[in-house]
Amino acid sequence: MNVSVVLFTSDLRLHDHPPLRAAGDGNGQIVPLFVRDRAVDTAGFAVPNRLAFLADCLRDLDGALRERGGRLIVRSGDLVEQVCRVVTEADADEVHMASEASAHAHRRERRLRRALEAQGCRLHVHDTVTTVVAPGGVTPASSDHFAVFTPYFRQWSGQHLRGVLGAPRVVRVPDGVTSEPLPSRADLRGLSEGLAPGGEAAGRRRLSHWLRGGVAAYEDRHDDLAADATSRLSPHLHFGTLSPVEVVHRARAAGGPGAEAFVRQVAWRDFHRQVLAARPDAAHRDYRTRGDHWRSEQEAEADVAAWKEGRTGYPVIDAAMRQLRHEGWMHNRARLLTASFLTKTLYVDWRVGARHFLDLLVDGDLANNQLNWQWVAGTGTDTRPNRVLNPLIQAKRYDPDGGYVRRWVPELAGLDVPAVHEPWRLTGLERAEIDYPDPIVDLAAGLRRFREARERA
């Protein structure tokens, strides 16, 4: 009987899973395998919030496999070595896995293919498992990737999507393949208090709930900070507990302007992956250098600390940073505001902020995180690299009643608008009654510093 290994990476689900379907088409046995890759751990991506969400995902995946007669095999160490060991133990003929966009993933795939060929085992890599359109699936006439989103989106929108695959009804796992115990979030420390649960079951429930209700108003309300009217599906897309192809199919079936606006956001995710696949060094270096001489974290130690702690004196910025610490997640509009404040107003290197986000975000995705930070910093794909988001103007526009600030900055909860956004306008006696800092920077002075720096560059 043929035996296939299905290597799960960022695709921790059974529904709409092309590698699993391809491995099961021969009606042979399957080894569902997840390797806790030592290289990923040492690269700084194994932070508590993501490890906790991952533990939930693996337990859910194992439970779903057991309902179908199977089980998940978990190993730790060098991914290539562990896959080869499992291939030997199971006497497997082939390995199936999803393609990934990062430079690390490409190196890993090349190593794995060479090692498996030496064992007489075939490696099959499947596209459109973690993306809707594979990186390189659409390209402009003059380049290997799109550097501007709008023309990319036009071509992306016209692509024919493969159909959605059902989950397998039966998974037969060969005897004799051993597994490590499943990890548990209960064993972890330093988690965000409001961290959401992970797993395919939780992701599918959230998607169904979102499509029944929230998506209809998405176009009008997605920037409303207090309304919290976004899907919150990003962690599930990051870990692959939801298929982006299925998400787009179901959103389009729901129809309406809200669904169209939501699909556009899913396309941004693919856009960043095709940029990173073509320019892997953009994960750490400027995609388009502006000659900036950024302040380092050491040079701006007090400012960076205040930003991380949510004590900048600008309530909407502080609310966002406190949400990040409490939930391991942040509203997308708030991500733009906090990134602009750090890079443009404080003139601190975007990599400082990107690292802090990756330390806490449960959806901490290399392509999305790094390239969104560069977009805001003006070193990425933004066609207006010198734009600066004024936190006061943005707060009045996207949190006009102050609900978002009051939720996350409780010391300001009793204030009315406009004081909730500008507490420094209170009298001395009124300010003495609240434990809230003065602004760490004058916005006009920060803007002047940034503009002068860009002019000198």
C-alpha positions in Angstrom: 0.0 0.0 0.0 1.3 3.5 -0.9 2.1 5.8 2.0 2.2 9.6 1.7 3.4 12.2 4.2 1.5 15.4 4.3 3.7 18.0 5.9 1.6 20.7 7.6 3.2 24.1 7.9 1.0 27.3 7.7 -2.0 25.3 6.6 -3.4 23.7 9.8 -6.7 22.5 8.6 -8.6 19.7 6.9 -11.0 21.7 4.7 -9.8 22.8 1.3 -6.4 21.4 1.7 -4.8 20.5 -1.7 -1.8 18.5 -0.4 -4.1 16.3 1.8 -6.5 15.8 -1.1 -3.6 14.8 -3.5 -2.2 12.4 -1.0 -5.6 10.8 -0.4 -6.5 10.4 -4.0 -4.5 7.1 -4.2 -6.5 5.7 -1.3 -3.3 4.8 0.5 -2.2 5.6 4.0 -1.3 9.1 5.1 1.1 10.4 7.8 -0.2 13.9 8.8 3.0 15.5 10.1 3.9 18.8 11.8 7.5 19.6 12.6 8.3 22.2 15.2 11.1 23.7 13.1 14.1 24.6 15.2 15.1 27.2 12.5 11.8 29.0 13.0 12.2 29.1 16.7 15.7 30.5 16.6 14.6 33.2 14.1 12.4 34.8 16.7 9.0 33.8 15.5 8.3 31.3 18.4 6.8 33.9 20.8 4.3 33.1 23.5 1.1 34.4 21.8 1.8 32.5 18.5 2.9 29.4 20.3 -0.3 29.4 22.3 -2.4 29.8 19.1 -0.3 27.2 17.4 -0.9 24.7 20.3 -4.7 25.3 19.9 -4.4 24.7 16.2 -2.5 21.5 16.6 -4.9 20.1 19.2 -7.8 20.9 17.0 -6.2 19.4 13.9 -5.4 16.2 15.9 -8.9 16.0 17.2 -10.4 16.4 13.6 -8.0 13.7 12.3 -9.0 11.3 15.1 -12.6 11.8 14.2 -11.6 10.4 10.8 -9.6 7.5 12.2 -6.2 9.3 12.0 -3.9 11.3 14.2 -1.4 14.1 14.0 2.3 13.2 14.2 4.3 16.0 15.9 8.1 16.2 15.8 10.7 18.8 16.9 14.1 19.7 15.4 15.5 20.3 12.0 12.5 20.0 9.6 14.4 18.2 6.8 15.9 15.7 9.2 12.6 15.0 10.9 10.6 14.6 7.6 13.3 12.2 6.3 13.1 10.1 9.5 9.3 9.9 9.2 9.6 8.9 5.6 11.9 6.0 6.6 9.7 4.9 9.5 6.5 4.9 7.4 8.3 3.6 4.2 6.6 6.6 2.4 6.7 7.1 -1.3 6.0 10.8 -1.4 5.7 14.0 0.6 3.1 16.7 0.0 3.4 20.2 1.3 2.2 23.8 0.6 4.4 26.4 -1.1 5.5 29.4 1.0 6.8 32.9 0.0 9.7 33.6 2.4 13.4 33.0 1.7 13.6 30.6 4.6 10.7 28.5 3.1 12.4 28.4 -0.3 15.7 27.3 1.2 13.9 24.7 3.3 12.1 23.4 0.2 15.3 23.0 -1.8 17.0 21.2 1.1 14.0 18.9 1.6 13.8 18.0 -2.1 17.5 17.0 -2.3 17.3 15.0 0.9 14.1 13.1 -0.2 15.5 12.4 -3.7 18.5 10.8 -2.0 16.0 8.5 -0.3 14.0 7.8 -3.5 11.0 9.8 -2.2 9.2 12.4 -4.3 8.3 15.9 -3.0 5.1 17.6 -4.3 4.7 21.3 -3.5 1.2 22.7 -3.9 0.3 26.3 -4.7 -2.9 28.2 -3.6 -2.9 26.6 -0.1 -1.8 29.6 1.8 -2.7 32.2 -0.9 -5.5 32.8 -3.3 -3.2 33.5 -6.2 0.3 32.1 -6.0 3.3 34.5 -5.9 4.2 35.0 -9.5 0.8 33.9 -10.7 0.2 37.4 -12.1 3.0 39.7 -13.2 3.3 42.9 -15.1 4.9 42.9 -18.5 8.1 44.6 -17.4 8.9 43.0 -14.0 8.8 39.8 -12.0 6.3 41.3 -9.6 3.9 44.1 -9.0 5.2 47.0 -7.0 1.9 48.9 -6.8 -1.3 47.3 -5.4 -4.0 48.7 -7.7 -2.8 47.2 -11.0 -2.0 43.9 -9.1 -5.5 43.8 -7.7 -7.0 44.3 -11.2 -5.2 41.2 -12.5 -5.7 39.3 -9.3 -9.5 39.9 -9.4 -9.7 38.4 -12.9 -8.0 35.1 -12.0 -10.0 31.9 -12.1 -10.0 30.4 -8.7 -9.8 26.6 -8.1 -12.8 25.0 -6.5 -13.1 24.5 -2.7 -12.1 21.0 -1.6 -14.0 19.1 1.1 -12.4 17.7 4.2 -11.5 14.0 3.9 -13.9 11.5 5.5 -11.3 9.0 6.5 -7.6 9.3 7.2 -5.6 6.0 7.6 -2.3 6.5 9.4 0.3 3.6 9.3 1.2 2.0 12.6 4.7 2.4 14.1 5.1 6.2 13.5 5.7 7.8 16.8 4.7 11.3 17.9 5.7 13.8 20.6 3.0 15.0 22.9 0.9 17.8 21.6 1.8 21.2 23.0 -0.6 23.1 25.3 -1.1 26.8 25.8 -1.4 25.9 29.5 2.4 25.3 29.5 3.2 28.8 28.3 3.9 32.0 30.2 3.7 35.7 29.1 0.6 35.4 27.0 -1.7 38.3 26.2 -4.6 38.2 28.6 -7.2 38.6 25.8 -5.6 36.2 23.3 -8.3 34.5 21.1 -8.5 30.7 20.8 -7.0 29.0 17.7 -7.9 26.0 15.6 -9.9 25.3 12.5 -13.2 24.8 14.3 -12.9 28.3 15.9 -11.8 29.8 12.6 -14.8 28.3 10.7 -17.2 29.5 13.3 -15.8 33.0 13.1 -15.9 33.1 9.3 -19.5 31.9 9.2 -20.5 34.5 11.8 -18.7 37.2 10.0 -20.3 36.4 6.6 -23.8 36.3 8.2 -23.5 39.7 9.8 -20.4 41.9 9.9 -19.2 41.7 6.3 -22.3 43.6 5.0 -21.2 46.8 6.8 -17.5 46.3 6.3 -17.0 48.9 3.6 -18.6 51.6 5.7 -17.3 50.6 9.2 -13.9 48.8 8.8 -12.0 51.9 9.9 -14.3 52.7 12.8 -12.0 52.0 15.8 -14.7 51.8 18.5 -17.0 49.6 16.4 -14.4 46.8 16.1 -16.1 45.9 12.8 -13.3 44.0 11.1 -13.3 40.2 10.6 -10.5 39.3 13.0 -9.7 36.4 10.7 -6.1 37.3 10.2 -4.7 34.9 12.8 -6.6 32.0 11.1 -5.3 33.0 7.7 -1.8 33.3 9.2 -1.9 29.7 10.6 -3.9 28.4 7.7 -6.9 27.2 9.8 -8.9 28.9 7.1 -8.3 28.6 3.4 -7.9 32.0 1.7 -9.4 30.5 -1.4 -12.5 29.3 0.5 -12.7 32.7 2.3 -12.8 34.6 -1.1 -15.3 32.1 -2.6 -17.7 32.5 0.4 -17.3 36.3 0.6 -18.1 36.7 -3.1 -21.1 34.4 -2.6 -22.3 36.7 0.2 -22.1 39.6 -2.3 -22.4 43.4 -1.8 -20.0 46.3 -1.4 -18.9 45.1 2.1 -17.8 41.7 0.7 -16.0 43.3 -2.2 -14.1 45.6 0.2 -13.2 42.6 2.4 -11.9 40.6 -0.6 -9.7 43.5 -1.5 -8.1 43.2 1.9 -7.4 39.5 1.3 -5.8 40.5 -2.0 -3.4 42.8 -0.1 -2.2 39.7 1.8 -1.4 38.0 -1.6 0.2 41.2 -2.9 2.7 41.3 0.0 3.6 37.7 -0.5 4.4 38.2 -4.2 6.6 41.2 -3.2 8.4 39.2 -0.6 8.8 36.1 -2.9 10.5 38.4 -5.5 12.5 40.5 -3.0 13.2 38.3 0.0 15.5 40.8 1.6 12.6 43.2 2.0 11.9 41.4 5.2 14.8 43.3 6.7 16.0 45.9 4.2 14.2 48.9 2.6 12.3 47.9 -0.5 12.9 51.4 -1.7 15.5 53.2 0.2 14.9 56.9 1.0 18.4 57.4 2.5 16.9 57.7 6.0 19.2 58.0 9.0 16.7 56.6 11.4 17.0 57.0 15.2 17.8 53.5 16.6 16.0 52.0 19.6 19.1 53.0 21.7 19.1 56.6 20.5 15.4 57.0 21.1 15.2 54.7 24.2 12.7 56.7 26.2 10.4 57.5 23.3 10.4 53.8 22.1 9.6 52.6 25.7 6.7 55.1 26.0 5.4 53.9 22.6 5.6 50.3 23.5 3.9 50.9 26.9 1.1 53.0 25.6 2.3 56.1 27.5 3.0 58.6 24.6 0.5 61.1 25.8 -1.5 60.7 22.5 -4.6 58.7 23.6 -5.4 57.0 20.3 -1.8 55.8 20.0 -1.7 54.6 23.5 -5.1 52.8 23.2 -3.8 50.9 20.2 -0.6 49.8 21.9 -2.5 48.7 24.9 -4.9 46.7 22.8 -1.8 45.0 21.2 -0.4 44.0 24.5 -3.8 42.8 25.9 -5.1 40.9 22.9 -2.0 40.1 20.8 -3.9 41.8 18.0 -4.6 45.3 16.9 -7.2 47.0 14.6 -5.8 47.6 11.2 -6.4 51.4 11.2 -4.6 51.5 14.6 -1.7 49.6 13.1 -1.3 52.4 10.5 -1.5 55.1 13.2 1.0 53.6 15.6 3.5 52.8 12.8 3.2 56.3 11.4 3.7 57.8 14.8 6.9 55.7 15.5 8.5 56.1 12.1 7.4 59.6 10.9 6.7 61.5 14.2 9.4 59.9 16.3 11.6 59.1 13.3 12.6 55.7 14.7 13.7 52.9 12.4 10.7 50.9 11.1 12.4 47.6 12.0 12.1 48.5 15.7 8.4 48.7 15.4 8.1 45.6 13.2 10.1 43.6 15.7 7.8 44.7 18.6 4.7 43.8 16.6 6.2 40.4 15.8 6.9 39.8 19.5 3.2 40.2 20.3 0.9 39.8 17.3 -0.8 36.4 17.1 -1.1 37.1 13.3 2.6 38.1 13.1 3.2 37.3 9.5 6.5 38.2 7.9 5.2 39.4 4.6 2.3 41.4 5.9 4.0 42.8 9.0 7.3 43.9 7.4 5.8 45.2 4.2 3.0 47.1 5.9 5.6 48.7 8.2 7.6 49.7 5.1 4.5 51.0 3.4 3.9 53.3 6.4 7.5 54.3 6.8 7.7 55.3 3.1 10.3 52.7 2.2 7.9 50.2 0.7 5.3 50.2 -2.0 3.4 53.3 -0.9 3.2 55.8 -3.8 3.1 58.7 -1.3 6.2 57.9 0.8 6.2 61.1 2.8 2.6 61.0 4.0 2.2 61.4 7.8 -0.9 60.3 9.7 -1.7 63.0 12.3 -3.0 61.1 15.4 -5.3 63.9 16.4 -7.0 64.2 13.0 -7.2 60.4 12.7 -8.7 60.0 16.2 -11.4 62.6 15.5 -12.2 60.9 12.2 -12.1 57.2 13.2 -12.9 57.4 16.9 -15.1 60.6 17.0 -16.9 59.7 20.2 -13.8 58.5 22.0 -15.1 55.0 22.6 -11.9 53.2 21.5 -9.8 55.4 23.7 -12.0 55.0 26.7 -12.0 51.2 26.3 -8.2 50.9 26.3 -7.1 54.0 28.3 -9.4 53.7 31.3 -7.8 56.7 33.1 -9.4 58.8 30.4 -12.8 57.0 30.5 -14.6 59.8 32.4 -13.6 62.5 29.9 -15.8 64.0 27.2 -14.8 64.8 23.7 -12.6 66.6 22.9 -10.7 66.2 26.2 -10.5 62.4 25.7 -8.4 63.0 22.6 -6.5 66.0 23.9 -6.2 65.7 27.7 -3.4 68.3 27.8 -6.1 70.9 27.3 -7.6 70.2 30.8 -6.8 72.6 33.6 -3.9 71.9 35.9 -6.3 70.7 38.6 -8.2 68.5 36.3 -5.0 67.0 34.9 -3.7 66.3 38.3 -6.6 63.9 38.9 -5.7 61.6 36.0 -2.6 59.5 35.8 -1.8 60.2 32.2 1.5 61.6 30.7 2.1 64.7 28.8 2.8 64.2 25.0 6.4 62.9 24.5 6.7 64.9 21.3 5.1 68.0 19.7 3.5 66.9 16.5 4.6 69.9 14.6 8.2 69.4 15.8 8.1 65.8 14.9 6.7 66.5 11.4 9.4 69.1 10.9 12.2 66.7 11.9 10.9 64.1 9.5 10.6 66.4 6.5 14.0 67.9 7.1 15.5 64.4 7.4 13.9 63.3 4.1 15.1 66.5 2.4 18.7 65.8 3.5 18.6 62.2 2.4 
